[in-house]
Amino acid sequence: MKRIAFITTVLALLFFANISRALCQSITGAWCGSILGSRIEVTLVQNDQMFEGIANLTDIMGTQSTYHVVGAVFGNAINGLHGSGHTFAGQLVNPDIIKGTLTLKSGRQFDLELERVHAATVSQHSNS
């Protein structure tokens, strides 16, 4: 009886893990947005529910900073972090928009909206 319960539990977990993976939207690609007048460009690569990426921030004076980030996607929920202690918690509100809150290690919070950059958009910007 215990063996049947164990096998049933394992099969149920595998089933729900596969459903969770199927519901997980891909965030792989290029994203852009702004925060306090600074432009942020993010490139993300998702592998199953985990992702890693590079965020390039260009401030209003033209100074650039690069941040390497990692995180996870659960359904439409996105949670990421940088090694310095900055975190991001948000949602994929549609296939082309991520909205959430960037929390600095100091505790200061900012709303952040990122828009997916499509290939046509990238080529238009590079030709101008």
Secondary structure, 3 states (H helix, E strand, C coil): CHHHHHHHHHHHHHHHHHHHHHHCCCCCEEEEEEECCEEEEEEEEEECCEEEEEEEEECCCCCEEEEEEEEEEECCEEEEEECCCCEEEEEEEECCEEEEEEECCCCCEEEEEEEEECHHHHHHHHHC
